[in-house]
């Protein structure tokens, strides 16, 4: 309880302590950062678990950094955790929040906030709040890929059932002999189920080896750091064994019933010319291609949405725009001088300063627009910027002007708003309308310009209302630098050299804004990649089954094909004869897949404020592609059967 009370106190994790002090005791040691602040290690923690959303190497006491706004209830820059008593009611605690707010802030300000409690266990899968500590997973995606995995397993089970029952005649005599020597049906069912379970367990062993090999690839695609430990994760290992057992029983149940039902006399005399269950086999083939088509449609729509997001006009120019965080107070104080120094290179077009990385955060500062009662002011994001921000970002105005040094009062009392803000405030002509910010002692001043709407956040969100103003220099936290596309490496080297001269205590941390903005849709990009591979896997498994079934069908119809060829049938007509049944099944599967795929992907698209409408072109392309894959799969067996010598097929007739 006292480890982080004093200024310059630090608590470190066990790995961090070992990294810097080896086997030596870390407690009581000191560490210096950036050749400036020196910290005393007052505690050593166990390493943060891999499943924690809150990862760190060390913690520094809050008392280390003096901040005049720390006691300001309107300064919302920290994550807050509450540890409740064991029997405390979270709901009862949350009900006291409004009263607590009113005790510390004005009623008009308290009305704009709705604090609530979020269970810690909900953060990873059930939370997509602004400025999460790290990207969370999505419960919907977990359900989606669990369902996909289940469907692929089902396809594999269907293949096993189809091929086992199709090949039933090859084991007919074995069944006949066993029954003739006293084996009952229950014994045979157990035997065939046992074979299926052993096959499933062997497949599990192969899958585990593949998983170890492919896990790094999956981690790269999914942006995770998963590691498998079968001995410590007993529940996981038992789950795998349980799934393998269930799959074996499911896949082996129908073939076991079919095979055990053979009559001994017919089996021994070889009278089982055709395996039973042909209609069911056809239905199962159609079903597995329905699953494959569903996944292909989903992949196509995800990629179309990603393409739409990448090509959508953002309302500003994100290309060749660098962001450089401001770490030093002296740099903030002389930010105009720093801007001038950075702009000396001929490839630097312009430099701007702002309170936060655009799109990464904004200030929750209450504002008062003219003509609005305090309890009816719409919430609005506030962005503190300098005179050159709008120009540097390439934003456009729909009315008025931008901030200008030719108007000295812009620093103390002028505002810009975006078009969405004007609409929400109901101002048809916002130029000249007054806005005040009494909480930061900013006098009422006019709106001098309206910025056309622009996207600085994910396309999941609608463009919200934004208010711009020029703050005191100590508010600025980031420089935005627009550079020309020529000699980028040389320009970066100049900026780094110049910035290190101005702030030698901190490293140069420039990043392209375009790359950071792309990270907003990283989850969708990963979803598209994963779906692509999953769809390929599903199609591959389905085609393996189709290939085997085509081989069996060709074998069963060998004599029929021989007769047709003797009577003059061409190779082409034989090929079409053998392919048409599978074509009908694949088309039936595609037709079945279209309605649920359209419905599910429409639901997924509802999560985007700006989205495509599912195109019938995607469905048509998937239909043609599915059919082409199926034809390619059966073509070898069909052509082989069609080209076979009819004499060989009819020799024994």
C-alpha positions in Angstrom: 0.0 0.0 0.0 2.9 2.4 0.5 5.2 1.3 -2.4 4.0 4.0 -4.7 3.3 6.8 -2.3 6.5 8.8 -2.4 7.7 10.8 -5.4 10.1 8.9 -7.8 9.1 5.5 -6.4 8.9 2.6 -8.8 7.6 -0.9 -8.7 9.0 -3.3 -11.4 8.1 -6.8 -12.6 10.3 -9.8 -11.9 11.5 -10.0 -15.6 12.3 -6.3 -15.7 14.3 -6.6 -12.4 16.2 -9.6 -13.8 16.9 -7.8 -17.1 18.6 -4.9 -15.4 20.0 -6.4 -12.2 20.4 -10.1 -13.0 20.5 -12.2 -9.8 21.2 -9.1 -7.6 18.4 -7.9 -5.4 16.4 -5.1 -7.2 14.6 -3.7 -4.2 16.3 -0.5 -3.0 18.2 0.0 -6.3 17.8 3.1 -8.5 17.2 3.6 -12.2 17.7 6.7 -14.2 15.6 7.4 -17.4 16.7 9.7 -20.2 19.6 10.9 -18.0 17.1 12.9 -16.0 14.8 11.4 -13.5 16.1 8.9 -11.0 13.7 6.3 -9.5 13.9 4.2 -6.4 12.7 0.6 -6.8 10.3 0.1 -3.8 8.7 -3.2 -4.9 9.0 -6.2 -7.2 5.8 -7.7 -8.7 5.2 -11.1 -10.3 5.1 -10.9 -14.1 1.9 -9.7 -15.6 -0.1 -12.7 -16.8 -0.4 -13.1 -20.6 -4.2 -12.8 -20.5 -4.2 -9.4 -18.8 -5.3 -6.3 -20.8 -3.1 -4.2 -18.5 0.5 -5.0 -19.4 3.6 -3.1 -18.1 7.2 -3.6 -17.1 7.1 -1.0 -14.3 4.8 1.4 -12.4 5.8 4.9 -11.3 4.2 6.8 -8.4 1.6 9.5 -9.4 3.3 11.8 -6.9 6.4 11.9 -9.2 4.7 14.2 -11.7 3.3 17.4 -10.5 0.1 18.2 -12.5 -2.1 21.2 -11.6 -5.1 19.5 -13.3 -4.8 16.2 -11.3 -7.6 17.3 -8.9 -9.7 18.6 -11.8 -12.8 16.4 -12.1 -13.1 17.4 -15.8 -9.6 16.2 -16.7 -10.3 12.7 -18.0 -6.9 11.4 -18.9 -6.5 8.3 -16.7 -8.0 4.8 -16.4 -9.8 4.3 -13.1 -10.1 0.9 -11.3 -12.3 0.3 -8.3 -11.8 -2.7 -6.0 -15.1 -3.3 -4.3 -15.7 -5.1 -1.1 -16.5 -8.8 -1.6 -20.2 -8.4 -0.8 -20.6 -4.9 -2.3 -23.2 -4.4 -5.1 -21.7 -2.8 -8.2 -25.1 -1.4 -9.1 -25.5 0.3 -5.7 -22.0 1.8 -6.1 -22.8 3.1 -9.7 -26.0 4.7 -8.5 -24.0 7.0 -6.3 -21.9 8.4 -9.2 -24.3 11.2 -10.3 -24.4 12.5 -6.8 -20.6 12.3 -6.5 -20.3 14.2 -9.8 -22.6 17.0 -8.7 -20.6 17.4 -5.5 -17.4 18.2 -7.5 -18.6 19.9 -10.8 -21.3 22.2 -11.9 -24.7 20.7 -12.6 -24.5 21.7 -16.3 -21.2 19.8 -16.6 -22.3 16.8 -14.6 -25.3 16.4 -17.0 -22.8 15.7 -19.9 -21.3 12.6 -18.1 -22.7 9.2 -17.5 -20.0 7.2 -15.6 -20.7 3.4 -15.1 -18.8 0.4 -13.9 -17.4 -2.2 -16.3 -16.5 -5.7 -14.9 -12.8 -6.4 -15.5 -13.6 -9.7 -17.1 -15.7 -7.9 -19.8 -12.9 -5.8 -21.2 -11.3 -8.3 -23.5 -14.3 -9.6 -25.3 -17.1 -7.2 -24.6 -15.5 -3.8 -24.8 -14.7 -1.6 -27.8 -14.5 1.8 -26.0 -12.5 4.8 -27.3 -8.8 4.6 -26.2 -8.7 1.1 -24.9 -5.3 0.2 -23.4 -4.8 -2.3 -26.3 -6.9 -3.7 -29.1 -9.5 -6.0 -27.7 -11.0 -9.1 -29.2 -14.6 -9.2 -30.3 -17.0 -11.8 -29.0 -18.9 -11.8 -32.3 -15.6 -12.8 -34.1 -15.0 -15.5 -31.5 -18.5 -17.0 -32.2 -17.9 -16.6 -35.9 -14.6 -18.5 -36.0 -15.9 -21.1 -33.5 -18.9 -21.7 -35.9 -16.5 -21.8 -38.9 -14.3 -24.4 -37.1 -17.4 -26.4 -36.3 -18.5 -26.3 -39.9 -15.1 -27.4 -41.2 -15.2 -30.3 -38.8 -18.7 -31.1 -40.0 -17.4 -31.1 -43.6 -14.7 -33.6 -42.6 -17.3 -35.8 -40.9 -19.5 -35.7 -43.9 -16.6 -36.7 -46.1 -15.8 -39.6 -43.8 -19.5 -40.7 -43.8 -19.8 -40.4 -47.6 -16.6 -42.3 -48.5 -17.1 -45.0 -45.8 -20.7 -45.7 -46.9 -19.8 -45.4 -50.6 -17.1 -48.0 -50.1 -19.4 -50.2 -48.0 -19.4 -53.0 -50.6 -15.6 -53.5 -50.2 -16.2 -54.6 -46.6 -19.4 -56.5 -47.2 -17.8 -60.0 -47.2 -16.0 -59.1 -43.9 -19.3 -58.2 -42.3 -20.9 -61.3 -43.7 -18.1 -63.6 -42.3 -18.3 -61.9 -38.9 -22.1 -62.2 -38.7 -21.9 -65.9 -39.9 -19.4 -66.7 -37.1 -21.7 -65.2 -34.5 -21.0 -61.5 -34.3 -24.2 -59.5 -33.5 -25.0 -56.0 -34.8 -23.9 -54.3 -31.5 -20.5 -55.8 -31.8 -20.1 -54.6 -35.4 -21.3 -51.1 -34.5 -18.7 -51.0 -31.7 -16.0 -52.1 -34.1 -16.7 -49.5 -36.8 -17.2 -46.8 -34.2 -13.9 -47.7 -32.7 -12.2 -47.5 -36.1 -13.7 -44.0 -36.6 -12.6 -42.9 -33.2 -9.0 -44.1 -33.8 -9.0 -42.3 -37.1 -10.1 -39.2 -35.4 -7.5 -39.5 -32.7 -4.8 -40.0 -35.3 -6.1 -36.9 -37.1 -5.9 -35.0 -33.7 -2.2 -36.0 -33.4 -1.5 -34.7 -36.9 -3.5 -31.5 -36.2 -1.4 -30.8 -33.1 1.8 -31.1 -35.0 0.4 -28.8 -37.7 -0.8 -26.4 -35.1 2.7 -26.1 -33.6 4.1 -25.5 -37.0 1.4 -22.9 -38.1 0.9 -21.1 -34.8 3.4 -18.4 -35.5 1.7 -17.7 -38.8 -1.7 -17.5 -37.1 -0.3 -15.2 -34.4 1.0 -12.9 -37.1 -2.3 -12.8 -38.9 -4.4 -12.4 -35.8 -2.0 -10.0 -34.0 -1.8 -12.3 -30.9 0.9 -14.0 -28.9 -0.7 -17.4 -28.3 1.4 -20.2 -27.0 0.3 -23.8 -26.4 1.2 -25.8 -23.3 -0.7 -29.0 -23.2 0.6 -30.1 -19.8 -0.2 -27.0 -17.8 -3.5 -26.3 -19.7 -5.1 -29.6 -18.7 -8.6 -28.3 -19.5 -7.6 -27.4 -23.0 -5.9 -30.8 -23.6 -9.0 -32.6 -22.3 -11.2 -30.5 -24.5 -9.2 -31.5 -27.6 -9.5 -35.2 -26.7 -13.2 -34.7 -26.1 -13.7 -33.1 -29.5 -11.7 -35.8 -31.2 -13.8 -38.5 -29.5 -17.1 -36.7 -30.4 -16.0 -36.2 -34.0 -15.1 -39.9 -34.3 -18.5 -41.0 -32.9 -20.4 -38.5 -35.1 -18.5 -39.5 -38.3 -18.6 -43.2 -37.6 -22.2 -43.5 -36.4 -24.0 -43.6 -39.8 -21.4 -45.8 -41.6 -21.5 -48.2 -38.6 -25.3 -48.5 -38.8 -25.2 -49.0 -42.6 -22.4 -51.6 -42.5 -23.8 -53.5 -39.5 -27.2 -53.8 -41.3 -25.9 -56.0 -44.1 -27.5 -59.4 -44.3 -24.8 -62.2 -44.2 -26.2 -64.2 -47.2 -26.3 -61.2 -49.5 -22.9 -59.9 -48.3 -21.1 -63.3 -48.8 -22.7 -63.7 -52.3 -21.6 -60.3 -53.4 -25.1 -59.1 -54.2 -24.5 -55.6 -52.7 -24.0 -53.9 -56.0 -24.6 -50.4 -54.8 -24.0 -48.9 -51.4 -27.2 -47.6 -49.7 -27.8 -44.0 -48.7 -27.1 -42.5 -52.1 -29.7 -39.7 -51.5 -28.2 -38.8 -48.2 -24.7 -38.7 -49.6 -25.8 -36.3 -52.3 -27.5 -34.1 -49.6 -24.3 -34.1 -47.6 -22.2 -33.1 -50.6 -24.6 -30.2 -51.3 -24.4 -29.2 -47.6 -20.6 -29.0 -47.4 -20.4 -26.9 -50.6 -23.1 -24.6 -49.1 -20.7 -24.1 -46.1 -17.8 -23.4 -48.5 -19.8 -21.0 -50.6 -21.0 -19.2 -47.4 -17.3 -18.6 -46.3 -16.3 -17.5 -49.8 -19.2 -15.0 -49.9 -18.3 -13.7 -46.5 -14.6 -13.3 -47.5 -15.6 -11.4 -50.7 -17.9 -9.0 -48.8 -15.2 -8.3 -46.1 -12.7 -7.5 -48.9 -15.1 -5.2 -50.6 -15.8 -3.4 -47.4 -12.0 -3.1 -46.7 -11.5 -1.8 -50.3 -14.3 0.8 -49.7 -12.7 2.0 -46.5 -9.3 2.3 -48.1 -10.6 4.3 -51.0 -13.1 6.5 -49.1 -12.3 10.1 -49.1 -11.4 11.1 -45.6 -11.9 14.8 -45.8 -8.2 15.5 -45.3 -4.9 14.5 -46.8 -3.3 11.7 -44.8 -0.4 11.1 -47.3 3.1 12.2 -46.4 2.0 13.5 -43.0 4.3 12.8 -40.0 3.4 13.0 -36.3 6.1 13.8 -33.7 5.1 13.7 -30.0 6.3 16.6 -27.8 7.9 15.2 -24.6 9.7 18.3 -23.3 8.1 21.3 -21.6 10.7 23.6 -23.0 9.7 22.5 -26.5 6.1 23.3 -25.8 6.9 26.7 -24.5 8.9 27.6 -27.7 6.8 25.6 -30.1 6.7 28.4 -32.7 10.5 28.4 -32.8 10.6 24.6 -33.1 8.1 24.8 -36.0 10.2 27.4 -37.7 13.3 25.2 -37.3 11.6 22.1 -38.6 10.2 24.0 -41.6 13.7 25.0 -42.8 14.1 21.9 -45.0 12.8 22.5 -48.6 10.8 19.2 -48.4 8.9 20.3 -45.4 5.6 21.9 -46.6 4.1 22.9 -43.3 4.1 22.2 -39.5 1.3 22.3 -37.0 0.8 21.6 -33.3 -2.2 20.1 -31.5 -3.2 18.9 -28.1 -3.4 15.3 -29.1 -2.6 13.0 -32.0 -5.5 13.7 -34.3 -8.0 10.8 -34.1 -6.3 9.4 -31.0 -7.8 11.6 -28.4 -9.5 14.9 -27.6 -10.3 17.0 -24.6 -13.6 16.7 -22.8 -13.9 20.4 -22.1 -17.4 21.7 -21.4 -18.5 24.5 -23.8 -21.5 26.9 -23.8 -22.9 27.8 -27.3 -25.2 30.8 -27.5 -28.9 30.2 -27.2 -28.7 26.9 -25.5 -29.9 26.1 -21.9 -27.1 24.4 -19.9 -29.0 21.1 -19.8 -29.6 20.9 -23.6 -26.0 21.4 -24.9 -25.1 18.6 -27.3 -21.9 16.7 -26.4 -19.0 17.7 -28.6 -15.3 16.7 -29.0 -12.9 19.5 -28.5 -9.5 19.6 -30.3 -6.9 22.2 -29.3 -4.8 23.2 -32.4 -2.6 26.0 -33.6 -3.0 28.4 -36.6 -1.6 26.0 -39.1 -3.5 22.8 -38.2 -6.3 23.0 -40.8 -3.9 23.9 -43.6 -1.3 21.2 -42.7 -4.0 18.5 -42.7 -5.4 19.7 -46.0 -8.9 20.2 -44.6 -11.4 22.3 -46.5 -13.8 25.0 -45.2 -17.4 25.2 -46.2 -17.8 28.7 -44.7 -15.7 31.4 -43.1 -12.0 31.3 -42.6 -9.4 29.3 -40.6 -7.4 30.6 -37.7 -5.0 33.3 -38.7 -2.2 35.3 -37.1 -3.6 38.3 -38.8 -6.4 38.1 -36.2 -4.8 38.3 -32.8 -8.0 37.6 -30.9 -8.2 34.1 -32.5 -5.8 33.0 -29.7 -8.2 34.1 -27.0 -11.7 33.8 -28.3 -12.2 32.4 -31.8 -13.5 29.0 -32.7 -13.9 26.6 -35.6 -16.5 23.9 -35.8 -17.1 21.1 -38.4 -20.2 20.8 -40.5 -21.7 18.1 -38.2 -21.3 20.4 -35.2 -23.2 23.1 -37.0 -26.0 20.7 -37.9 -26.3 19.4 -34.3 -26.4 22.9 -33.0 -29.1 23.8 -35.5 -27.1 26.7 -36.9 -27.8 27.3 -40.6 -25.4 30.2 -40.6 -22.9 29.5 -37.8 -20.4 32.3 -38.6 -20.4 34.8 -35.8 -22.3 32.6 -33.4 -20.8 32.8 -29.9 -19.2 30.0 -27.9 -17.7 30.2 -24.4 -15.5 27.8 -22.3 -15.8 29.2 -18.8 -14.0 26.2 -17.2 -10.7 27.3 -18.8 -11.5 31.0 -18.3 -12.0 31.5 -22.1 -14.3 34.4 -22.9 -17.2 34.0 -25.3 -16.0 34.4 -28.9 -17.3 33.9 -32.4 -17.2 30.9 -34.7 -15.0 32.1 -37.6 -15.1 29.1 -39.8 -16.8 25.8 -40.6 -14.7 22.8 -41.6 -16.0 20.3 -44.0 -16.6 16.9 -42.3 -13.6 14.6 -42.1 -12.8 11.2 -40.7 -10.2 11.0 -38.0 -11.5 7.8 -36.5 -12.6 4.4 -37.6 -15.4 4.1 -40.2 -17.3 2.2 -37.5 -18.2 5.6 -36.0 -20.2 8.4 -37.6 -18.5 11.7 -38.0 -19.1 13.5 -34.7 -19.3 17.2 -33.9 -15.9 18.8 -33.3 -14.9 22.2 -31.8 -11.5 23.7 -32.5 -9.7 26.4 -30.5 -6.2 27.7 -30.0 -4.9 26.8 -26.4 -2.0 28.1 -24.4 1.4 26.6 -25.6 1.7 24.2 -22.7 -1.3 22.2 -24.0 0.4 21.1 -27.2 1.5 17.4 -27.2 2.2 16.6 -30.9 3.6 18.2 -34.0 2.2 17.3 -37.4 4.6 17.7 -40.3 3.6 17.6 -44.0 6.5 16.6 -46.2 7.0 16.2 -50.0 7.2 12.6 -51.4 10.8 13.2 -52.7 13.8 12.2 -50.7 11.8 11.1 -47.7 14.7 9.4 -45.9 16.8 12.6 -46.2 13.9 14.7 -44.9 13.4 12.3 -41.9 17.1 12.4 -41.1 17.0 16.3 -41.1 13.9 16.3 -38.9 15.5 13.8 -36.4 18.7 15.8 -36.3 16.9 19.1 -35.8 14.6 17.7 -33.2 17.3 16.0 -31.2 19.1 19.4 -31.1 16.0 21.0 -29.6 15.2 18.2 -27.3 18.3 16.0 -26.6 16.7 14.3 -23.5 14.1 12.4 -25.5 14.2 10.1 -28.6 12.9 11.1 -31.9 9.6 9.2 -32.4 8.1 10.2 -35.8 5.5 8.1 -37.4 3.4 8.4 -40.6 -0.2 9.4 -39.8 -1.4 7.2 -42.7 0.0 4.1 -41.0 -1.5 5.0 -37.7 -4.9 5.6 -39.3 -4.7 2.2 -41.0 -4.4 0.6 -37.6 -7.9 1.7 -36.9 -9.1 -1.0 -39.3 -6.5 -3.6 -38.5 -9.2 -5.9 -37.0 -11.1 -6.0 -40.3 -7.9 -6.6 -42.3 -7.0 -9.5 -40.0 -10.6 -10.8 -40.3 -10.3 -10.7 -44.1 -7.0 -12.6 -44.1 -8.2 -15.2 -41.6 -11.5 -15.7 -43.6 -9.5 -16.1 -46.8 -7.4 -19.0 -45.3 -10.4 -20.6 -43.6 -12.4 -20.5 -46.8 -9.5 -22.1 -48.7 -9.3 -24.8 -46.0 -13.1 -25.4 -46.2 -13.0 -25.6 -50.0 -10.0 -27.9 -49.9 -11.6 -30.3 -47.5 -14.9 -30.3 -49.5 -13.0 -31.0 -52.7 -11.1 -33.9 -51.2 -14.4 -35.5 -50.4 -15.8 -34.7 -53.8 -12.7 -36.1 -55.5 -13.1 -39.4 -53.6 -16.8 -39.6 -54.3 -16.2 -38.9 -58.0 -13.7 -41.8 -58.0 -16.2 -44.1 -56.4 -19.0 -43.0 -58.8 -16.8 -43.6 -61.8 -15.8 -47.0 -60.5 -19.5 -48.0 -59.8 -20.5 -46.9 -63.4 -17.5 -48.6 -65.2 -19.7 -51.1 -67.1 -22.3 -48.5 -67.9 -19.6 -46.3 -69.4 -18.2 -49.2 -71.4 -21.6 -50.0 -72.9 -22.2 -46.3 -73.8 -18.8 -46.1 -75.5 -19.4 -49.3 -77.5 -22.7 -47.7 -78.6 -20.8 -44.6 -79.9 -20.8 -42.2 -76.9 -18.0 -39.6 -77.2 -15.5 -38.7 -74.4 -17.2 -35.3 -74.1 -20.7 -36.8 -73.6 -19.3 -39.3 -71.0 -17.6 -36.4 -69.2 -20.8 -34.4 -69.1 -22.8 -37.4 -67.9 -20.5 -38.0 -64.9 -20.2 -34.2 -64.1 -23.8 -33.2 -64.3 -24.9 -34.9 -61.0 -22.1 -33.1 -59.1 -22.9 -29.8 -60.9 -26.5 -30.0 -59.6 -25.3 -30.7 -56.1 -22.8 -27.8 -56.1 -25.4 -25.4 -57.5 -27.9 -26.6 -54.9 -25.3 -25.9 -52.1 -24.6 -22.5 -53.5 -28.4 -21.6 -53.6 -28.7 -22.8 -50.0 -25.7 -20.6 -48.9 -26.9 -17.3 -50.4 -29.7 -16.3 -48.0 -27.8 -16.9 -44.7 -24.7 -15.4 -46.1 -26.6 -12.3 -47.2 -28.3 -12.0 -43.8 -25.1 -12.6 -41.7 -22.9 -10.3 -43.7 -25.6 -7.6 -43.6 -25.5 -7.9 -39.8 -21.7 -7.5 -39.8 -21.9 -4.4 -42.0 -24.3 -2.8 -39.6 -21.3 -2.3 -37.3 -20.0 0.3 -39.8 -21.4 3.8 -40.0 -20.1 3.9 -43.5 -20.4 0.7 -45.5 -21.1 -1.0 -48.8 -24.3 -2.7 -49.9 -23.7 -6.4 -50.6 -23.3 -6.6 -54.3 -24.9 -9.4 -56.3 -21.7 -9.4 -58.3 -19.9 -11.0 -55.3 -22.6 -13.8 -55.1 -22.4 -14.4 -58.8 -18.6 -14.5 -58.8 -18.6 -17.0 -55.8 -21.2 -19.2 -57.7 -19.0 -19.4 -60.8 -15.9 -20.0 -58.8 -17.5 -22.7 -56.7 -18.7 -24.4 -59.8 -15.3 -24.1 -61.5 -13.6 -25.6 -58.5 -16.0 -28.5 -58.4 -15.6 -29.2 -62.1 -11.8 -29.1 -61.8 -12.0 -31.5 -58.9 -14.2 -34.1 -60.7 -12.6 -33.6 -64.1 -9.7 -35.9 -63.6 -11.9 -38.9 -62.5 -14.5 -38.1 -65.2 -12.0 -37.8 -68.0 -10.1 -40.9 -66.8 -13.4 -42.9 -66.8 -14.4 -41.5 -70.2 -11.1 -42.3 -71.8 -10.9 -45.8 -70.5 -10.9 -48.8 -72.9 -14.5 -50.3 -72.9 -13.1 -53.7 -73.6 -11.5 -53.8 -70.1 -14.8 -52.8 -68.5 -16.9 -55.4 -70.4 -14.3 -58.3 -70.4 -16.2 -60.4 -67.9 -19.7 -59.8 -69.3 
